Amino acid sequence: MHMLIWHNISRRRAQSVLTIAITILTILTFVMVLGVFLLARKGIGLSQQRLGADALVVSTGVTVDGEDLLFSAVPENVYMSNEILDQVRQMDGVAAATPQFYSQTLEGSCCDLGKETRIVGFDPGSDFILEPYFSEKSYEQLQDDEIILGGNFGGFMGSRFFVLGNGFRVVGQLYPTGSGMDDTIFMNIDVARKISAQSDVLKTLWEEKDPYDYISVVMVKLDPQTEPEDFSAQINASGLDVQCILTSSTISDLQQQLEAILVVLLALWLSTMIIAALGLYGRFGALAKSRKKEIGLLRAIGVEKGQVFGLVIGEACVMALIGGVVGSGAALLCMKPLIEMLRGVFSLSPSVWTWDLALLCAGAGVGLSCLLGFFAALGPALKSASMDPQAAITQGEVN
């Protein structure tokens, strides 16, 4: 029976190719939509686990919104006085606060970045954002000529990395977080200030002020009993020229936007799948009708109804399986370029796209293709199996 299934598929090559092509396009779309959805959800989940801060305090001069500041690593050269840090630490409900100094690079010498990249200077004495990584790696302190890269950088461990004309040794790479940390270069805060002041690109920012007197953001960890909204209200009532960005509300807003967009994409895909299912049902129905005499002959020589049913279903499932495997494979090949294209819209992080996630999407695609083939051929298979052999031979043609 297996050889007969394959022989029938090969014999009707044009019809088989068209059936497989319909399946490929359907599964290709499904796997890509599913991949983007799972990737974004995983990135948001990782961000909730690994960002480390409950709130960010930044200058009111920051031009990007909270989502971009957290998730896109957009270089933002806006600063506020060091004094803000002490005032934030004195507020109710603050368990820990640490400053960061933002700069940016436009070049990478031996390691060409090809884009603007955020440099973050962190304070080793008060930092709690990178502290879990340092503890896990048993790394005591970052030296002034050393840097740590975010999860989206690859292949630089132990190499020399040039930032704004200064050479650094890469001593570590963070785990993926699904946030802007994945596209960030981390170094000691005073080193970031120094290279920023000396840079030909950025030195105009410091012609009339000292970078050592400024910070870009205060990362805040709140006491467990403190509501983030209460802390935000304190910031607003303080009269300071700063604003508060709550990571929980920012992530929640992003998740709601993401889900709304993906519901639309899912609806479009469902429409595509219904059209494909109807098309496949029509094709299998027409194929069964054109094979009446062939089926009649099989029944006349002793082939049982169940075997006829299995023959039609088997042909459909084999073609659907081929389409599912090819469609899923093509979708996986397209995912990396798709992630790069959509990362600004969905805040996607390439480092979150892992083999486990890829195999899950591919497996779902192959499984769906088999279900699609089975249910599209179910009606025609039942009709074929219930045909009267003599009537089928009289009315049909052998194809």
C-alpha positions as CSV (number, residue, x, y, z in Angstrom):
1,M,0.0,0.0,0.0
2,H,2.9,2.4,0.8
3,M,4.4,1.9,-2.6
4,L,1.0,2.4,-4.3
5,I,0.6,5.7,-2.4
6,W,4.0,7.0,-3.6
7,H,3.3,5.7,-7.1
8,N,0.0,7.6,-7.3
9,I,1.7,10.8,-6.1
10,S,4.5,10.5,-8.6
11,R,2.1,9.5,-11.5
12,R,0.0,12.7,-11.0
13,R,3.1,14.9,-10.8
14,A,1.5,18.3,-11.8
15,Q,-1.5,17.8,-9.4
16,S,0.8,16.7,-6.6
17,V,3.2,19.6,-7.0
18,L,0.3,22.1,-6.9
19,T,-1.1,20.4,-3.7
20,I,2.3,20.5,-2.1
21,A,2.8,24.2,-3.1
22,I,-0.5,25.2,-1.4
23,T,0.6,23.4,1.8
24,I,4.1,25.0,1.7
25,L,2.7,28.5,1.5
26,T,0.2,27.9,4.3
27,I,2.8,26.4,6.6
28,L,5.4,28.9,5.7
29,T,3.1,31.7,6.8
30,F,2.0,29.8,10.0
31,V,5.5,29.1,11.2
32,M,6.7,32.7,10.6
33,V,3.7,34.2,12.5
34,L,4.1,31.6,15.3
35,G,7.8,32.3,15.5
36,V,7.4,36.0,15.8
37,F,4.7,35.6,18.4
38,L,6.7,33.1,20.6
39,L,9.9,35.1,20.1
40,A,8.3,38.3,21.3
41,R,6.6,36.6,24.2
42,K,9.8,35.0,25.3
43,G,11.7,38.3,25.0
44,I,9.1,40.0,27.2
45,G,9.3,37.2,29.7
46,L,13.1,37.3,29.9
47,S,12.9,41.1,30.3
48,Q,10.6,40.7,33.3
49,Q,13.0,38.2,34.8
50,R,16.4,39.8,34.0
51,L,16.0,43.6,33.8
52,G,16.6,43.8,37.6
53,A,15.2,47.3,38.1
54,D,11.6,48.2,39.0
55,A,12.0,51.8,37.7
56,L,14.2,54.1,35.7
57,V,14.7,57.7,36.6
58,V,15.7,59.8,33.6
59,S,15.9,63.4,32.6
60,T,12.8,65.0,31.2
61,G,14.9,65.8,28.2
62,V,14.9,62.2,27.1
63,T,13.2,62.1,23.6
64,V,12.5,58.4,23.4
65,D,9.7,56.6,25.2
66,G,10.1,54.0,27.8
67,E,9.7,51.1,25.4
68,D,12.6,52.4,23.2
69,L,14.8,53.1,26.2
70,L,14.3,49.6,27.6
71,F,14.1,47.5,24.5
72,S,15.8,49.1,21.5
73,A,19.1,50.3,22.9
74,V,18.7,53.5,21.1
75,P,21.8,55.7,21.9
76,E,20.4,58.6,23.9
77,N,22.9,61.2,25.0
78,V,20.8,63.0,27.6
79,Y,22.2,63.7,31.1
80,M,21.3,64.9,34.5
81,S,23.2,66.0,37.6
82,N,24.9,63.4,39.9
83,E,22.9,65.0,42.7
84,I,19.7,63.3,41.4
85,L,21.1,60.0,42.5
86,D,21.4,61.0,46.2
87,Q,17.9,62.5,46.2
88,V,16.4,59.3,44.7
89,R,18.1,57.2,47.3
90,Q,16.4,59.2,50.0
91,M,12.9,58.6,48.7
92,D,10.5,56.2,50.5
93,G,10.5,52.6,49.3
94,V,13.9,52.6,47.5
95,A,15.9,49.5,48.3
96,A,18.8,50.2,46.0
97,A,19.7,52.8,43.3
98,T,22.6,52.7,40.9
99,P,23.6,55.2,38.2
100,Q,24.4,54.6,34.6
101,F,26.1,56.8,32.1
102,Y,25.1,56.5,28.4
103,S,27.3,57.1,25.5
104,Q,27.5,55.7,21.9
105,T,29.8,54.4,19.3
106,L,29.7,54.6,15.5
107,E,32.6,52.3,14.7
108,G,34.1,49.0,15.8
109,S,37.5,48.8,14.0
110,C,38.3,45.1,14.2
111,C,34.7,44.4,15.1
112,D,32.6,46.6,12.8
113,L,29.2,47.1,14.4
114,G,27.7,48.8,11.3
115,K,25.3,50.9,13.4
116,E,25.1,53.2,16.4
117,T,25.5,51.2,19.6
118,R,24.7,52.2,23.1
119,I,27.6,52.2,25.6
120,V,26.6,52.0,29.2
121,G,28.9,52.9,32.0
122,F,27.9,51.3,35.3
123,D,29.0,51.9,38.9
124,P,30.7,48.8,40.3
125,G,30.1,49.9,43.8
126,S,26.3,50.1,43.7
127,D,25.4,48.1,40.6
128,F,22.7,45.4,40.9
129,I,21.9,45.0,37.2
130,L,25.1,43.1,36.2
131,E,25.8,41.8,39.7
132,P,24.0,38.4,39.1
133,Y,26.2,37.8,36.1
134,F,29.4,38.7,38.1
135,S,28.4,36.4,40.9
136,E,27.6,33.5,38.6
137,K,31.0,33.9,36.8
138,S,32.9,34.5,40.0
139,Y,34.1,37.7,38.5
140,E,35.0,40.3,41.1
141,Q,35.5,43.6,39.2
142,L,35.7,44.9,35.7
143,Q,39.0,46.5,34.9
144,D,39.2,49.8,33.1
145,D,40.4,48.1,29.9
146,E,37.7,45.5,29.9
147,I,34.1,45.4,28.6
148,I,31.1,43.1,28.7
149,L,28.9,42.7,25.7
150,G,25.1,42.1,25.4
151,G,23.6,38.9,24.2
152,N,23.3,40.0,20.5
153,F,27.0,40.3,20.0
154,G,28.8,37.1,19.0
155,G,32.3,35.8,18.4
156,F,34.3,38.5,20.3
157,M,35.0,36.8,23.6
158,G,38.6,37.3,24.6
159,S,39.3,39.6,21.5
160,R,40.3,43.3,21.4
161,F,37.3,45.5,20.7
162,F,37.7,49.1,19.7
163,V,35.2,51.6,21.0
164,L,35.5,55.3,20.1
165,G,39.2,54.8,19.3
166,N,40.0,53.0,22.6
167,G,40.9,49.3,22.7
168,F,39.2,47.0,25.2
169,R,39.3,43.3,26.0
170,V,36.0,41.5,25.9
171,V,35.8,39.5,29.1
172,G,32.2,38.4,29.1
173,Q,28.8,38.3,27.4
174,L,25.5,38.6,29.1
175,Y,22.7,36.1,28.7
176,P,19.9,37.2,26.4
177,T,17.4,39.4,28.2
178,G,15.0,40.4,25.3
179,S,15.8,44.0,26.1
180,G,18.1,46.8,25.0
181,M,20.8,45.2,27.1
182,D,21.3,42.7,24.4
183,D,22.7,45.4,22.0
184,T,24.7,47.2,24.7
185,I,28.4,47.5,25.5
186,F,29.1,47.7,29.3
187,M,32.1,49.3,30.9
188,N,33.0,51.1,34.1
189,I,31.2,54.4,34.5
190,D,34.3,56.6,34.7
191,V,35.8,55.0,31.7
192,A,32.6,55.7,29.7
193,R,32.8,59.3,30.8
194,K,36.4,59.6,29.9
195,I,36.1,58.2,26.3
196,S,32.9,60.2,25.8
197,A,34.8,63.4,26.6
198,Q,37.7,62.5,24.4
199,S,35.6,61.3,21.4
200,D,35.7,63.5,18.3
201,V,32.0,62.6,17.8
202,L,30.8,63.4,21.3
203,K,33.3,65.9,22.8
204,T,31.1,68.9,21.8
205,L,28.7,67.8,24.5
206,W,31.3,68.4,27.2
207,E,32.8,71.7,26.1
208,E,31.2,73.5,29.0
209,K,30.6,70.8,31.5
210,D,32.4,67.9,33.2
211,P,31.0,64.4,32.4
212,Y,32.1,63.2,35.8
213,D,29.4,65.4,37.3
214,Y,26.6,63.8,35.3
215,I,24.7,60.5,34.9
216,S,22.1,59.4,32.3
217,V,19.8,57.2,34.4
218,V,19.2,56.0,37.9
219,M,18.1,52.3,38.0
220,V,15.9,51.7,41.0
221,K,15.0,48.6,42.9
222,L,12.0,49.0,45.2
223,D,11.2,47.4,48.5
224,P,8.8,44.5,48.0
225,Q,6.0,46.2,49.9
226,T,6.3,49.4,47.8
227,E,4.0,49.9,44.9
228,P,5.8,51.1,41.7
229,E,3.0,53.6,41.1
230,D,3.6,55.2,44.6
231,F,7.2,55.6,43.8
232,S,6.4,57.2,40.4
233,A,4.0,59.6,42.3
234,Q,6.9,60.6,44.6
235,I,9.1,61.4,41.6
236,N,6.4,63.5,40.0
237,A,5.8,65.4,43.3
238,S,9.5,66.0,44.0
239,G,9.8,69.0,41.7
240,L,13.0,67.4,40.2
241,D,13.6,67.8,36.4
242,V,13.2,64.1,35.9
243,Q,10.7,61.5,35.0
244,C,10.0,57.9,36.1
245,I,9.7,54.9,33.8
246,L,8.2,51.9,35.4
247,T,9.5,48.7,33.9
248,S,6.4,46.7,34.8
249,S,3.9,49.1,33.2
250,T,6.2,49.6,30.1
251,I,6.4,45.8,29.6
252,S,2.7,45.4,30.1
253,D,1.9,48.2,27.6
254,L,4.3,46.6,25.1
255,Q,2.7,43.2,25.6
256,Q,-0.8,44.6,25.0
257,Q,0.3,46.3,21.8
258,L,2.1,43.2,20.7
259,E,-0.8,40.9,21.3
260,A,-3.2,43.3,19.5
261,I,-1.0,43.2,16.4
262,L,-0.4,39.5,16.5
263,V,-4.2,38.8,16.8
264,V,-4.6,40.7,13.5
265,L,-1.7,38.6,12.0
266,L,-3.3,35.4,13.3
267,A,-6.7,36.3,11.9
268,L,-5.1,36.9,8.5
269,W,-3.3,33.6,8.7
270,L,-6.5,31.8,9.7
271,S,-8.1,33.2,6.6
272,T,-5.3,31.9,4.6
273,M,-5.5,28.5,6.2
274,I,-9.3,28.3,5.6
275,I,-8.8,29.2,1.9
276,A,-6.0,26.6,1.6
277,A,-8.2,23.9,3.3
278,L,-11.1,24.6,1.0
279,G,-8.7,24.5,-2.0
280,L,-7.2,21.2,-0.9
281,Y,-10.7,19.8,-0.2
282,G,-11.7,20.7,-3.7
283,R,-8.6,19.2,-5.2
284,F,-8.9,15.9,-3.3
285,G,-12.7,15.8,-4.1
286,A,-12.0,16.3,-7.8
287,L,-9.2,13.8,-7.7
288,A,-11.4,11.1,-6.1
289,K,-14.1,11.8,-8.6
290,S,-11.7,11.4,-11.5
291,R,-10.4,8.1,-10.1
292,K,-13.8,6.3,-9.8
293,K,-12.8,3.5,-12.3
294,E,-9.4,3.0,-10.7
295,I,-11.0,2.7,-7.2
296,G,-13.7,0.4,-8.6
297,L,-11.0,-1.9,-10.1
298,L,-9.2,-1.9,-6.7
299,R,-12.4,-2.8,-4.9
300,A,-13.2,-5.5,-7.6
301,I,-9.9,-7.3,-7.0
302,G,-10.6,-7.5,-3.3
303,V,-9.2,-4.2,-1.8
304,E,-11.3,-3.4,1.3
305,K,-13.1,-0.2,2.0
306,G,-10.7,0.6,4.8
307,Q,-7.7,0.2,2.5
308,V,-9.3,2.5,-0.1
309,F,-9.9,5.0,2.7
310,G,-6.3,4.6,3.8
311,L,-5.0,5.0,0.3
312,V,-6.7,8.4,-0.3
313,I,-5.8,9.7,3.2
314,G,-2.3,8.4,2.9
315,E,-1.7,10.2,-0.4
316,A,-3.1,13.4,1.1
317,C,-1.0,13.1,4.3
318,V,2.2,12.3,2.4
319,M,1.8,15.4,0.2
320,A,0.9,17.5,3.2
321,L,3.9,16.2,5.1
322,I,6.2,17.1,2.3
323,G,4.7,20.6,2.1
324,G,4.9,20.9,5.9
325,V,8.6,20.0,6.1
326,V,9.6,22.2,3.2
327,G,7.4,25.1,4.4
328,S,8.7,24.9,8.0
329,G,12.3,24.7,6.7
330,A,11.8,27.7,4.5
331,A,10.2,29.6,7.3
332,L,13.2,28.9,9.6
333,L,15.6,30.2,7.0
334,C,13.5,33.4,6.7
335,M,13.3,34.0,10.5
336,K,16.7,35.7,11.0
337,P,16.1,38.3,8.2
338,L,12.5,38.7,9.4
339,I,13.6,39.3,13.0
340,E,16.1,42.0,11.8
341,M,13.3,43.6,9.8
342,L,10.8,43.6,12.6
343,R,12.9,44.2,15.6
344,G,12.1,47.9,15.7
345,V,8.4,47.2,15.5
346,F,8.1,44.3,17.9
347,S,11.3,44.9,20.0
348,L,12.6,41.5,19.0
349,S,16.0,40.3,20.1
350,P,17.8,37.9,17.8
351,S,19.6,36.3,20.8
352,V,16.2,35.0,22.1
353,W,15.7,33.0,18.9
354,T,17.1,29.6,20.0
355,W,17.2,26.1,18.5
356,D,14.6,25.0,21.0
357,L,12.2,27.7,19.8
358,A,13.0,27.0,16.2
359,L,12.3,23.3,16.6
360,L,9.1,24.0,18.4
361,C,7.8,26.2,15.5
362,A,8.9,23.7,12.9
363,G,7.3,20.8,14.7
364,A,4.1,22.7,15.0
365,G,4.2,23.5,11.3
366,V,4.7,19.9,10.3
367,G,2.0,18.7,12.7
368,L,-0.4,21.2,11.4
369,S,0.3,20.3,7.8
370,C,-0.6,16.6,8.5
371,L,-3.8,17.6,10.2
372,L,-4.6,19.9,7.3
373,G,-4.0,17.1,4.8
374,F,-6.0,14.6,6.8
375,F,-9.1,16.7,7.3
376,A,-9.1,18.1,3.8
377,A,-9.1,14.6,2.4
378,L,-11.4,13.1,5.0
379,G,-14.7,13.7,3.0
380,P,-13.3,12.6,-0.4
381,A,-11.7,9.5,1.3
382,L,-15.1,8.5,2.9
383,K,-16.9,8.9,-0.5
384,S,-14.2,6.9,-2.3
385,A,-14.4,4.1,0.2
386,S,-18.2,3.9,0.0
387,M,-18.4,3.6,-3.8
388,D,-20.1,0.6,-5.3
389,P,-17.3,-1.2,-7.3
390,Q,-19.5,-1.9,-10.4
391,A,-21.0,1.6,-10.6
392,A,-17.5,3.1,-10.1
393,I,-16.1,1.0,-13.0
394,T,-19.0,2.0,-15.3
395,Q,-19.0,5.7,-14.5
396,G,-15.4,6.5,-14.0
397,E,-12.1,6.8,-15.9
398,V,-8.7,5.5,-15.1
399,N,-6.2,8.4,-14.5
